[in-house]
Every structure is written in C-alpha cells, then in structure tokens.
Amino acid sequence: MSITKQRVLPKTVRAVVPLAVLLGCGYLLSTKITLDTVMALPAQLAHITWQAWVASVALTVISLWAVGRYDGVAHAHFATRIPNHQARWTGSMAIALAQTLGFGLFTGAVARWRILTDLSLPKAFQISAFVSLSFVISWAMVTALASIVLKGPNWAFWPSVGVLLAAPVFAWLLFRFPAFEFKRLSRRFDGVRLQFPTLRSAGALLLWAKMDTFAAAAAFFVLLPTDVAPESAIGLAGFIPVFLLALGAALISNTPGGVGPFELALFTMLPQIPVDALLTSIVAFRLVYYAGPAACVLLALFIPFGAKPRQGPYPIPNLSDAPNSELGVIKQNGGYILADAKSAIAVWPTGQTLTALCDPIVGDAQTAIIALTAEARTTGRMPFIYKCNSKTALIARATGWAVMHISDDALLTPALFNLDTPARRGLRRKLRAAQKSGVMIQSATNPPWTQMAHVDAAWQTAHGSARGGTMGRFCPDYLSDHFIALAFCDDDLVAFATFQRCKYEWCLDVMRHTGRMPDGTMHALVTHAVQAAASAQIARVSLAATPACPDPSRAMFRWAAKIAVTRAGGPGLRQFKSAFAPSWQPRYAAAQNQPSLLFGLADIAREVHHPVQIEPAFPRAAIHNFHNVDENYELASQHAS
C-alpha cells in the first residue's frame, strides 16, 4: 500500500463512520417517530412552561461554566501561562461550539486558536485533545458511579463495577508513570515524551465532569413533560444514569452534536415516556444546550481575547554564582530557575509536585515560598521543598507548612581539613591501604571520557542502573564543569569521583568504580578533592546527605528511616562519610500539608530510583550577583543510626 493510501484511508474512515452511524440511527428512529409526531413539535414545544425554559438555561450556564474548568486544568498542564479567566471562558466557548458542530478535536482547537490570539495552533490542538480524552475518561468514572449509586439500567451494573475497580489502578499508574517515553516504542521517537496529568489535575477533572454532566442532565430533566401518567414518570436520580449513558453513546459515535445515537439511546432506555413527549424534550434540550450557546460563540469568535501569556520562569545559563553547588543537578533532571524581582529558587517538576531544591538562590525564603506556591498552582502541582536548611524550614513551619527532618548533610571546611586528628584515624588507615596498593590519584584536566564510560558501565553491571533525580548520572556534557578526581591502578582507570562546583562550595556527586578498585581508593579520591578545594580557596565541601530519622521515638519513623538508609546504600554510606569527621547539618522537607509532604517524598523516591532519560535544563538567560543567604537555625531532631 502506498504512503498516500496509508494516509488517506484513516481520514476516510474517520469521516465515513460517523456518517454511517448517523444514517443507521436515522433509520432506526424512523420506526419510532412518525411524520405526525414531527409536525406536532411546535405545538408541543409551546406547552413547555417558561419556568422550565429558564431553569434549563440556568442549569446550562452552570454546566458550561464547569466545562470551562477543563481548559483551566489543560492550560496548567501545558504551562501556557494564559490567564485563568481567559482559558476558562475560551474552554466554555470552544466546547459549546464543538459539541454542536461535531468533530470536536478539530472544531474545538480552531475555536481556541481563534479566540486566544497568542495560543499557537499546535498548542490549541494539544489542549483540545487533552480536554477531549480526559473528559471521556472522567465521563466513564462519573457514569459508573452514577449507575451504581443511583441505580441505572441493570445491564450497566457490571461494566460500572469494572470501571470503578480499575480506578485505583489507573490512579496508581498516573503516580508511578507520570510520563511516557515514546522511545520505548521506537528509537525514532527518542526525546518525545507524553506528560500525564497529575493526580490533583485528574481529581479536578473528575469533579468538573461530575458538575458538568449532572447539571446537563438536570437541564434536560426540567424539560421533560410533567403531565404524563404516574407510571411513566421518572425522578431526577433515575434519569441521571440514563442521560449519562446516552451521552456516552453520542461521544463514541462522534456524529455532529451526537445526533442519532443520543436520541436512540434515550428512546431505548425510556420506553415508559411517550415518544412525542420525549422527542419534544430532546428538541428543547438541543435548542437550549446546543444551539443557543453555539450561536453566542459564533458571535464571540469575532472578538478574540488577544491574551498575552503571563511571564514565565527566568532561566539562567549556569549556577556558578549560586550559594549551593548541589543545585547543578537541575542541568540534568529538567529543572529550572524560578525567579522574579525579589527571589530566585531552583525548581524541578516531579510528577505530582513542583519541588524546590534546597534554599533560595537569592532573596528570602518567605518570598520564594510564595513564588513556588503560585508556580505550582500554575502547573497543576503541589508545592514541595526538598533538602532545605533550618532557616527555610522554620519559615515554612511559621507559614503553616508541614516540615520533616529527612537527611543530614556532611560538610567539611577545606581550609581547616587536617588528617592528623583522632577523629580521622580511620581515614588515615584507608589512605595508607590505598597508597600501599599503588593507586595513583590525580585531577582530570582533560577527562578520559571513554575510560570513564567503561567504569560507569562496569559499575552499573555490578550495582544496577544509576540513580537519578537529585543524584547526577554519568554524562560528559553534565560533568564537563565538575571537578573530577581519577584513580589509576597499573595505568588503568579503576574509579573516579566528581564534585559539582560553584564559587562557594563543592558537592560530591558521581562516584564510580570497577571491581579492581583497591581498598581505600574512594577515601583517597575524596581526600584529594578536599585538598584541591582548599587550594582553590573554596569555603565548603559537601559530601552530600544521608537519610535521617524524623522522630526516633516512633516505630513508624524508625522503620521508614531504616528502609531509606538501606535503599540509599546501607549504613556503610554514613560510615564512609563519617571517616572524614564532617559536621552534620540537618536538611528538611516541607509542604503545605502532610499528604502533600508524603506525595513529595514519594515523588523524590520514584525519580531517584526510576529516573527517566537524562534531560538537559531549559535554555537559560543570565542572572548574576547571587548572594549566599545560607544560615543555620536549629530545629530539634536526631540522626538516623
């Protein structure tokens, strides 16, 4: 089959199938609706009271108001930074037009693009697809719940049970896999990534779908005849599942306005209501819910918003002037600098949360927390702070946030680093062992990337895939501005250690070795780096953090700390760092509430242990003259042992 035919066939099918469904439903409806019934419609419509018309219009407004919230969630998901009120109004108008004309993906995208002049057409199609797909999924959840709770048709019970049982699995998948890498399907899609909505966004979509569909069902219900026989009457509770199922038939068919399947489903599920009365209600509903809003939207298309996206994050090209060198990891994990006139902080989208790493780069913590909260809301996530110092933790706690002691940072002062102290006798023993084995340690002025890649591959073969997230991974581009210490044995590279660098601090990052590494080699590499930092007049060297127990008096926290220590490398990691006799500084996590704190920590754990492909940081624009605002204020806590 030629390429042209391969492209034309799907488009032909998409156009022909809705037409065939429409014709088929028209034929089936012709057996129920006579010409006399159609001719009597004007008189039947006149019998509907003005109170019913007004109530239906009011409920339609509520439904379309809720519909617009879908677009608010979609714009947050794609971080378009379109003002919320414009995004929501545009969503209401686009959906009102699309549901009437059909071909919702195309008509909705064009309407959004026309109304929001600063929204590109490809982005409009993305938002339209997001809204369409998310509504179908939300509709399935709402319909399943309504069919069980409100006692819908018997045949819908078990499918509804299946949908509700799948809901927790679906929620877990959204958390466990916040994005899908298309390179898993084919190398041609390397770098193409589909970001799924957060659980917070999914919950919002479910809420708006419930409000939308229930209001739409009520808008139809008030138009039903009130003078039918008692045995033909149906209550609102019984009507909602029927309406939702009919709406689903309309959605699946993709016919313009759902015409045909919607009517056929209602006639099938409501046989107790006379045909002429039900047809009258359907026509009245279509006038109120479809034709009226669509006509208003057509007029609005001639008056576009002319929206201007709100100012986005201020990216920077490097972090050499930052007070904390550990922030350099955002060059690899896809983070960016969130900055305004008063503060700047490194943030990192982590699934359900927007994580601020460490402490503000410039400005005070209070201002940075406000900026983080606003940015998280804009992107549909929960704000979360990871590994901040005591000062930031105290300010977060005073703001009403939940704070937890999660780790202890091992800090050294290079200028005061002295091997000849009792606290470092174990380190001296390790250094002598390395020296006796003939290990040669040197700084890498021209790093041997190929040999280092082989060492990294050997390490991953022995220890499993490299961790990511807050931990750097081997990548020449990422490590190009690190300080790198190399260990050679018989002219073969057996280990290396890299340190992130800024003007004030170096931080231990990537450590790799082969099976031939002699005892004490890693201690020798770190010692060499600390001495090099002293020569460079660096004020501080961080050996990175180890997990801590937030509350040793509680069994749950002791168990969690034990798991964290084990997954972080076991007690040996802290023992290794303790050999250098560092000062241990507490580091904290903070979030608006305890559930958000747990989500944030779970996000970090997932990103560390199941990292996605290495991502470069966003393009940066320079910000200079950062000041070190790091100060330590004690919050009572204890180390994990």
Secondary structure as UniProt FT lines:
FT   HELIX           3..30
FT   TURN            31..32
FT   HELIX           35..39
FT   HELIX           41..46
FT   HELIX           50..77
FT   TURN            78..79
FT   HELIX           84..101
FT   HELIX           104..115
FT   TURN            117..118
FT   HELIX           121..149
FT   TURN            150..151
FT   HELIX           154..156
FT   HELIX           157..176
FT   STRAND          179..181
FT   HELIX           182..184
FT   HELIX           187..189
FT   TURN            190..191
FT   STRAND          193..195
FT   HELIX           199..221
FT   TURN            222..223
FT   HELIX           230..232
FT   HELIX           236..253
FT   HELIX           256..258
FT   TURN            259..260
FT   HELIX           261..269
FT   TURN            271..272
FT   HELIX           275..285
FT   HELIX           286..291
FT   HELIX           292..300
FT   TURN            301..302
FT   TURN            320..321
FT   HELIX           325..329
FT   HELIX           330..333
FT   STRAND          336..339
FT   STRAND          344..350
FT   TURN            351..352
FT   STRAND          353..357
FT   HELIX           365..378
FT   TURN            379..380
FT   STRAND          382..388
FT   HELIX           390..398
FT   TURN            399..400
FT   STRAND          402..412
FT   HELIX           414..416
FT   HELIX           422..424
FT   HELIX           425..436
FT   TURN            437..438
FT   STRAND          440..443
FT   HELIX           449..463
FT   TURN            469..470
FT   HELIX           476..479
FT   TURN            480..481
FT   STRAND          483..489
FT   TURN            490..491
FT   STRAND          492..501
FT   STRAND          505..513
FT   TURN            515..516
FT   TURN            519..520
FT   HELIX           521..535
FT   TURN            536..537
FT   STRAND          540..547
FT   TURN            552..553
FT   HELIX           555..567
FT   TURN            568..569
FT   HELIX           571..578
FT   TURN            579..580
FT   STRAND          583..591
FT   HELIX           594..609
//
